[in-house]
Amino acid sequence: MAIYIYNSLTRKKEEFTPLKPPQVGIYTCGPTVYDEPHIGHARSAYIFEVIRKYLEYRGYKVKFVRNVTDVDDKIINKANEEFKGEDLKAAVKKVADKYLNSYHEALSNLNLDKDAKIFEPKASEYIRQMTNFINLLVEKGAAYAEAGDVYFDIAKAKEYGKLSNQSLDKMEAGARVALGENKRNPLDFALWKAAKEGEPSWKSPWGPGRPGWHIECSVMSMDILGDEFDIHGGGIDLIFPHHENEIAQAEGAGKKFARIWIHHGLLTINGQKMAKSLGNFVTIKDFLDKYKNADLLKLFFLSAHYSHPIDYSEKKIEETRQALERLSIVLDKEEKGAKAAVKSFKEIDELKDKFIAAMDDNFNTPQALAVIFDLVSIANKNAQDKDFLNSSRRIIRELLDIFGISLKAEVKLEDTIAAMIKAREEARKSKDFALSDEIRKDLEDKGIILEDTKDGKTTWRRKI
């Protein structure tokens, strides 16, 4: 079966045909490291992790690149706030290092990037390659220098606006030149910015300065993946001007650039854009401190198609928690040391095929997730058939692994909790039901749910 991906550039689904199968090159815009990573960043990272893992599941070998913007106005502004009075160049590096570490820690706590080599180039490490590329654009007449700045000449980009589906004439009519800019055309954008006093700067043919934002992604993606590569991704908010400008730069230098563009929807909170000023800013750390479960956030993300917006609320997280509990319950019933059955069942195989068909159709995770819960349902209906039950569990785990959801089959009880369960059993035998109820409540507070069977035995599971 073929995989079909919606291409933002052509605005239609296309059969995925990599340039050099089974190799696949993917570049996605990563973080600008000036603040704590939030759950919107988590969604972006997770979406492309799922895409990468699914392509690998289907037999491709993925080379995955995610850049780090560590040279930017926002970082400079944050350095002035956090390290006021210190040398600005040193302060900028402190800010970038601090928040890149926070980003890596957050991804680690979400169990992302664990099983893959991720190429993570930094803008500050690509200055020479960027100045060389800018110089090439100047030589080709696609860019010009003015008073230490270098601008891309938008008039030379004949297809400008094709990604964002905008008319160049209309864009030019509404554009303005900001104070201090040396543009010839209001839509021209900076490739290189002349140095300002105290700010980080590097040597260049046009004098000391630093790169513009858009140039880094064009240069880094092509340096690592080649002048033409398979997939470029990012948030829908990056289509214009960032990704539009990337295409203009690459094509201005005579490169073919990315073949398929994948854009994901944004995250809102209770119907509002997430912003610190609104008091609804949720960092990844905030979420994990509160819920202590990375799988919960992942399952929430999977409930919406990657291309759609998703709205975060306490109600939706509670609904997701209940769904995650259904998965946990069916998998927690696995026998200790039991080997997954190799016997094939038509009903299970058909559902697995439905999962693959959903993911082949532009990575439709809501449909794929629904298939997993269909597997949960048939596993529960056939709970007396151990071969069927183990086969369904094996497939559920196989598919959950694509989503990076790592519910454990077994949870090792701490000695103190085991002792509490034993004490409760003894209290029940002696008909001290008040003590029995008190122990049950204590265990529930510790995240352990007890279930008493008809034959008098007690089973337990983790509260999700």
JOPE-V659468 format. One record per run of one state. SS is the DSSP state (alpha for helix, beta for strand, coil for the rest). FROM is the first residue (numbers start at 0). TO is the last residue. If there is no record, write none. Layout:
ss=SS from=FROM to=TO
ss=SS from=FROM to=TO
//
This chain:
ss=coil from=0 to=2
ss=beta from=3 to=6
ss=coil from=7 to=10
ss=beta from=11 to=14
ss=coil from=15 to=18
ss=beta from=19 to=19
ss=coil from=20 to=21
ss=beta from=22 to=27
ss=coil from=28 to=30
ss=beta from=31 to=31
ss=coil from=32 to=36
ss=beta from=37 to=37
ss=alpha from=38 to=56
ss=coil from=57 to=59
ss=beta from=60 to=65
ss=coil from=66 to=66
ss=beta from=67 to=68
ss=coil from=69 to=71
ss=alpha from=72 to=81
ss=coil from=82 to=86
ss=alpha from=87 to=108
ss=coil from=109 to=116
ss=beta from=117 to=118
ss=coil from=119 to=120
ss=beta from=121 to=121
ss=alpha from=122 to=124
ss=coil from=125 to=125
ss=alpha from=126 to=138
ss=coil from=139 to=141
ss=beta from=142 to=145
ss=coil from=146 to=147
ss=beta from=148 to=151
ss=coil from=152 to=152
ss=alpha from=153 to=155
ss=coil from=156 to=166
ss=alpha from=167 to=173
ss=coil from=174 to=187
ss=beta from=188 to=193
ss=coil from=194 to=200
ss=beta from=201 to=201
ss=coil from=202 to=207
ss=beta from=208 to=210
ss=coil from=211 to=211
ss=alpha from=212 to=224
ss=coil from=225 to=226
ss=beta from=227 to=234
ss=alpha from=235 to=251
ss=coil from=252 to=255
ss=beta from=256 to=263
ss=coil from=264 to=265
ss=beta from=266 to=268
ss=coil from=269 to=270
ss=beta from=271 to=272
ss=coil from=273 to=274
ss=alpha from=275 to=277
ss=coil from=278 to=281
ss=beta from=282 to=282
ss=alpha from=283 to=290
ss=coil from=291 to=292
ss=alpha from=293 to=301
ss=coil from=302 to=308
ss=beta from=309 to=311
ss=coil from=312 to=312
ss=alpha from=313 to=331
ss=coil from=332 to=344
ss=alpha from=345 to=359
ss=beta from=360 to=360
ss=coil from=361 to=363
ss=alpha from=364 to=380
ss=coil from=381 to=384
ss=alpha from=385 to=401
ss=coil from=402 to=413
ss=alpha from=414 to=428
ss=coil from=429 to=431
ss=alpha from=432 to=444
ss=coil from=445 to=446
ss=beta from=447 to=451
ss=coil from=452 to=456
ss=beta from=457 to=461
ss=coil from=462 to=463
//
